[in-house]
Amino acid sequence: MSHEPSRIVWSPPDSVSAHNRDILDGRRVFFHAPPPGIGDVQTAHSTLKAGKRPRPVLQVVLTLLCAVPFTSLAMFVIWHIWYGYFPPNGNAREVGYFILESLLIGAGFFGVFNYVFSFRHECSFVGTHGVARFKLKKSLNAKPTVEILLFEKAADLRTGSTRHFVNGIYSGTSYFHTWTDKADRKRFGFKGKYHSREGTPKVDDPYWLAASAERAWTQYKVAEFEHHLEKTGYVSFTYGGGNEVRVGPGFFEFVVKGQPNHIAVEDIKHIQLINGQFYIQHKEARWFSGKGKFNFPYETLTNAQAFLYVMGKLTGYRFG
């Protein structure tokens, strides 16, 4: 397949939505087609808009316009703080040090703003059998880097999301999605942070690709679990430390350090998901004892969304 994005432009069918489930923006340009191995495309997104082209001269000008004042401000602060404590003698060595510091700081700011204003875009696709992401840098005709996950190559997905607060003030939300194979080796993943108290980051944030990929993965695994349920009578999920929770028609079974603990739905006092932690308690459990009480972090549970679906279907317990 050719990698000339100026020649290959994929036009999404009406059945494909954006990763955040909105209608696809018609101004978005897909500079690469989805690979057939990921199956039928469900969602897609591109950060490249029609008419967007690399402008190297403008990039340099913008970089300089930002780097120069920041460098000047930094050197002003250094001069008044550092040399305020250690007044300069005016010798050539001190002047040389100050010039060297200015050049190093200026180069740092130039690198930062050059990255900010550089031409880089990506388009991504989520299909019924996998995920693909193509990243483009510097030129529309450059060869994009490719990241592909075929669901058949992975075994488990672990996810986590944490809202951060500083002195009671929301400071952002960090998240991760990590797919591993049967040997627990990482095969694909997302990791990032966004700032949105409502939980809705900007449309170009990779979070939406991660969320869409998790939905497709969950659909894929649920179909697989249905076959497993017919063979064994339960569906198995692992969590921290190699422990296992099995979900079957009307029961849970926790295998902790190799020891199975069966608990029927009618014997459950409560099931809770609080602050990223699952709690399941037998109705005969006592407050002073750990017997009959099971808890584990959501982020250590494999295929958590599939677990919620299976739990709702087989036990009747559902979380909104």
C-alpha positions in Angstrom: 0.0 0.0 0.0 1.3 3.5 -0.9 2.0 5.9 1.9 1.4 9.1 -0.1 -1.3 10.8 2.1 -1.8 13.5 -0.6 -3.0 10.8 -2.9 -4.9 8.5 -0.5 -7.8 10.2 1.2 -10.4 8.1 2.9 -14.0 9.2 2.9 -15.9 7.8 5.9 -19.4 6.3 5.2 -22.4 7.6 7.0 -22.4 4.7 9.4 -19.1 5.9 11.0 -19.1 8.4 13.8 -16.4 10.4 15.6 -14.6 8.7 18.5 -16.7 10.7 21.0 -19.9 9.5 19.2 -20.6 12.8 17.6 -21.3 13.2 13.9 -18.0 13.4 12.0 -16.8 16.9 11.1 -16.9 17.1 7.3 -13.8 19.4 7.4 -11.6 16.6 8.7 -9.2 15.1 6.1 -8.2 11.5 6.5 -4.7 11.3 5.0 -4.7 7.5 5.2 -7.2 4.7 4.8 -8.0 2.3 7.6 -6.2 -1.1 7.3 -8.6 -3.9 6.5 -7.4 -6.1 9.4 -9.3 -3.9 12.0 -12.7 -5.0 10.5 -15.6 -2.8 9.9 -14.8 0.8 11.0 -17.1 2.1 13.7 -15.5 5.4 14.7 -12.8 7.6 13.2 -11.1 10.9 13.7 -8.5 13.1 12.1 -6.8 16.2 13.5 -6.0 17.5 10.0 -8.6 19.9 8.6 -9.1 20.9 5.0 -6.7 23.5 3.8 -4.2 22.9 6.5 -0.7 22.8 5.1 2.9 22.9 6.5 4.2 26.5 6.6 7.8 26.3 7.7 8.5 30.0 7.4 5.5 30.9 9.5 6.6 28.2 12.0 10.0 29.8 12.4 8.6 33.3 12.8 6.0 32.3 15.4 8.7 30.3 17.3 11.0 33.3 17.4 8.2 35.7 18.4 7.5 33.5 21.4 11.0 32.3 22.3 12.7 35.7 22.3 10.4 37.4 24.9 10.4 34.3 27.1 14.2 34.1 27.0 14.5 37.8 27.8 12.2 37.5 30.8 14.1 34.4 32.0 17.4 36.2 31.8 15.9 39.3 33.5 14.8 37.2 36.4 18.2 35.4 36.6 20.1 38.7 36.6 18.0 40.3 39.3 17.8 37.2 41.6 21.2 35.5 41.1 23.3 38.6 40.6 21.3 40.4 43.3 22.9 38.1 45.8 26.3 37.9 44.0 27.0 41.2 42.4 29.0 40.9 39.1 32.5 42.1 38.9 32.3 42.8 35.2 35.1 40.4 34.2 35.1 38.6 30.9 34.4 35.2 32.6 31.1 36.4 34.2 30.0 38.0 30.9 30.8 34.8 29.1 28.8 32.7 31.6 25.8 35.1 31.2 25.9 34.9 27.4 26.2 31.1 27.5 23.2 30.9 29.9 21.2 33.1 27.5 22.0 30.9 24.6 21.1 27.7 26.4 17.8 29.1 27.7 17.0 30.6 24.3 17.7 27.2 22.6 15.4 25.5 25.1 12.6 27.9 24.5 13.1 27.7 20.7 12.9 23.9 20.8 9.7 24.0 22.9 7.9 26.5 20.7 9.2 24.9 17.5 7.5 21.7 18.7 4.3 23.6 19.6 4.0 25.2 16.1 5.3 22.2 14.1 3.1 20.5 11.5 2.0 17.2 13.0 -1.4 15.4 12.7 -2.9 12.0 13.2 -5.9 10.1 12.0 -7.2 7.0 13.7 -9.8 4.3 13.3 -11.6 1.9 15.6 -13.0 -1.2 14.0 -14.8 -4.4 15.1 -11.5 -6.3 15.3 -8.9 -3.7 16.1 -7.5 -0.1 16.3 -5.2 1.8 14.0 -3.5 5.2 14.4 -1.4 7.1 11.8 0.8 10.0 12.7 2.1 12.5 10.2 4.9 15.0 10.7 6.5 17.9 8.7 4.9 17.2 5.3 1.7 15.9 3.8 3.7 13.6 1.6 5.8 12.2 4.5 5.5 8.5 5.4 3.3 8.3 8.5 4.2 6.2 11.5 1.7 3.4 12.1 0.3 1.9 15.3 -2.1 -1.0 14.9 -3.7 -3.3 17.5 -5.5 -6.4 16.3 -7.8 -7.6 19.1 -6.9 -11.2 18.4 -3.3 -10.4 19.3 -4.3 -9.2 22.8 -5.7 -11.0 25.8 -6.7 -8.3 28.4 -7.3 -4.6 28.8 -6.7 -2.7 32.0 -7.9 0.9 32.4 -7.8 3.6 35.0 -8.9 7.2 35.5 -8.0 9.6 38.3 -9.3 13.0 39.0 -6.6 15.2 40.6 -7.2 18.0 43.1 -4.7 20.5 44.6 -5.9 22.1 47.8 -9.4 21.1 46.9 -9.2 22.6 43.4 -9.6 20.3 40.4 -6.3 20.2 38.5 -6.9 17.6 35.8 -7.8 14.0 35.0 -5.2 11.4 34.1 -6.1 8.1 32.4 -4.5 5.0 30.9 -5.6 2.1 28.7 -3.2 -0.8 28.4 -3.7 -4.0 26.3 -1.6 -7.0 27.1 -1.1 -10.4 25.5 -1.4 -13.8 27.2 2.2 -13.4 28.5 1.1 -10.1 30.1 3.3 -8.1 27.7 2.1 -4.7 26.6 0.8 -4.7 23.0 -0.9 -1.3 22.8 -1.9 1.6 25.0 -2.9 5.1 25.7 -1.8 7.4 28.5 -2.6 11.0 29.0 -4.2 13.8 31.0 -6.9 16.3 30.2 -8.5 19.2 32.1 -12.3 19.0 32.1 -14.4 19.0 35.3 -17.4 17.7 33.2 -15.3 14.8 32.0 -15.5 15.9 28.3 -12.1 16.7 26.9 -11.6 18.4 23.6 -12.5 16.5 20.5 -8.9 16.1 19.4 -7.8 14.6 22.7 -6.6 11.0 22.4 -8.9 10.1 25.3 -11.8 9.7 22.9 -9.8 7.2 20.8 -9.0 5.2 23.9 -12.7 5.3 25.0 -13.9 4.2 21.6 -11.3 1.4 21.4 -12.4 0.2 24.8 -16.0 0.0 23.7 -15.1 -2.0 20.5 -12.8 -4.3 22.6 -15.6 -4.9 25.1 -18.0 -6.0 22.3 -15.3 -8.3 20.9 -14.6 -9.9 24.3 -18.2 -10.3 25.3 -18.7 -12.5 22.2 -15.7 -14.5 23.2 -16.9 -14.8 26.8 -20.3 -16.2 25.7 -18.4 -19.2 24.2 -16.4 -19.6 27.4 -19.6 -19.5 29.5 -21.1 -22.4 27.5 -18.0 -24.5 28.2 -17.2 -23.7 31.9 -20.4 -22.2 33.3 -18.7 -19.0 34.3 -16.7 -16.1 32.9 -13.3 -15.4 34.5 -11.6 -12.0 35.2 -8.3 -11.4 37.0 -7.3 -8.6 39.3 -4.4 -7.5 41.4 -1.9 -10.1 42.5 -3.1 -12.8 40.1 -6.4 -13.3 41.9 -9.5 -14.2 39.9 -13.2 -13.4 40.0 -15.6 -15.7 38.2 -19.0 -14.6 37.3 -21.7 -17.2 36.6 -25.5 -17.4 36.4 -26.5 -16.1 39.9 -23.1 -16.3 41.6 -19.6 -15.0 42.0 -16.5 -17.0 42.9 -13.4 -15.3 44.1 -10.2 -17.3 43.8 -7.8 -15.6 46.2 -4.3 -17.2 46.5 -5.6 -20.3 44.8 -8.6 -20.7 47.2 -12.1 -20.5 45.7 -14.8 -18.6 47.6 -18.3 -19.1 46.3 -21.0 -16.5 47.0 -24.5 -16.8 45.6 -26.4 -13.6 44.6 -29.1 -14.2 47.2 -26.3 -14.2 49.9 -24.9 -10.9 48.9 -25.4 -8.0 51.3 -24.2 -5.3 48.9 -22.0 -4.7 45.8 -20.5 -1.2 45.5 -18.1 0.7 43.3 -16.7 3.5 45.3 -13.7 5.7 44.4 -12.5 3.2 41.9 -12.8 0.2 44.3 -15.2 -2.7 44.0 -16.7 -4.0 47.3 -18.7 -7.2 47.5 -19.9 -8.5 50.9 -21.6 -11.6 52.1 -24.7 -11.0 54.2 -23.2 -13.0 57.1 -19.9 -11.1 57.1 -19.0 -9.4 60.4 -17.5 -6.0 60.7 -14.6 -7.2 62.7 -13.7 -10.0 60.2 -12.4 -10.0 56.7 -14.2 -13.3 55.9 -17.0 -12.9 53.3 -15.6 -9.5 52.2 -14.0 -9.0 48.8 -12.6 -5.8 47.3 -10.2 -4.9 44.5 -9.2 -1.8 42.5 -11.0 -1.2 39.2 -7.7 -0.4 37.5 -6.3 -3.8 38.2 -9.3 -5.7 36.9 -8.9 -7.1 33.4 -11.6 -6.1 30.9 -13.5 -4.1 33.4 -16.3 -2.9 31.1 -16.9 -6.5 30.0 -17.0 -7.5 33.6 -19.7 -4.9 34.3 -21.7 -6.2 31.3 -21.4 -9.9 32.3 -22.2 -9.1 35.9 -25.4 -7.3 34.9 -26.4 -10.1 32.5 -25.7 -13.1 34.8 -26.3 -11.7 38.3 -28.7 -8.7 37.7 -26.3 -6.2 39.4 -25.7 -3.1 37.3 -24.0 0.2 37.9 -25.2 3.3 36.1 
